[in-house]
Amino acid sequence: MSEFEQNLSRSKEYLARFKDAPLGQFIGGKFYTNDKTFTNLTPVDNSSLGEVSEGTELDMDKACEAAKNAFPAWRDMSGAERKKILHHFADKIVERADEIALVESMDCGQPIRFMKQAAIRGAANFRFFADKAPEAANGLSLHQEDHTNFTVRTPIGPVGIITPWNTPFMLATWKIAPALASGCTIVHKPAEMTPLSAMLMAEIAKDAGIPDGVWNTVNGYGATVGKRLTEHPAIKAVALVGDSATGRRIMRQGADTLKRVHFELGGKNPVIVFDDANFDRALDAVVFMIYSLNGQRCTSSSRLLIQNGIKDKFLTALEKRVSNLKVGHPLDPNTEVGPLAHQEHFNKVMSYMTIAQEDGATTKVGGIHRADLGAGCYVSPTLFTDADTTMRIAQEEIFGPVLTTIGFDTEEDAIAIANDTDYGLSGYIWTENTGRAMRMAKHVESGMLWVNSENNRNLPSPFGGVKSSGIGRDGGDWSFDFYMETKNVCIAHGTHKVPVLGAS
């Protein structure tokens, strides 16, 4: 039996239970389902993986109250004890890594070559923040001549976590791990299109001994349970990974309760390749950072800015590489690009094939639905050339395996083109000129920049965007700044003169 066949067999075993009974809610340490359900489709062939219980506003109210009631005990638990529990949680993730990878591949269409590491990296996220839990409350000591100030941090309270459908397990761990480590309780609302791994995480939370009510998961639609989560007065903050339009709605919905928000939103990220770049390494990075994860990555470098001195040579090599990408079933270990996550998004991505032609760009590779692969949401990896910044394909987030290329002459041109978008999440610069790299790093408008590298996530480093790409930063101590309140305490030395009024 081939590895592909083994993956198919094991995935059927893992997925069988979701067909036997609807996926439900996890609230206050209990699993239950509602009568009303919706169908969860796999993008592999748009067949059913099973029914999902549709959460209601009442369900969300129960989840928020459960998180509120569990908060005091979790907040007051020592950081050392939270560390122990979260490491146990990470151990349980590793035990179920094969199940998580196969279930998630079938649920969201991501190739198994990437999902194999998703669970392990998710466990690493929990271990990283578990180790920081004992120091989460630590602040600063600030000395004056007559006073000493010190700061302490306390968890903000129950928080809402809203996660997307592109890499649901991984992105959920980025948000939930620091929230729990800081002492917050959580209500998790996963994307309705890819709910399975979120429930696996809830099961692991129960198995790992996370106290009832500390972790709650509500399945359902954003317009109902998602909206209620962002409005509920018990929820003190909302962390979202999603698109910019959703972020704007959440800001409006949370305004009446003055919710703190942390948004990781969309991107139209540039990869800027200069004439002096290491040609082969830059080519590898350009291909990887748009066509891996089906192009459904917030930090995908979806705009290639290529200096005209090497443009023709680079695009010739790039065209060959894109044409060679293997599109196929996500459980096939040879697959490099799988199906897009769901039909609605597939339709959106395919609409840009016509838009590109109308705008005057050249479709060098792809631009078609891979109907030969069946009824799934398969798009041929696509390369647009002869583009400029006025085109929609250079301005709007397509969020698929689609790369738009634009030529430039000078460093100043590259900066202007890179910044000519509403987004500012990440950017990538390829040059052997250190001075140029430093100048570009200063002037390119983005929350993150990589020089001579693909996206490399360093957990202690800040992660987030500017402009329409988000608010706030994840990673290391920056995460605790969001999930915790800072209190300043000022203690007098007894040496300063207190002003006197009314003594005469």
Disulfide bonds with the S-S distance in Angstrom:
none
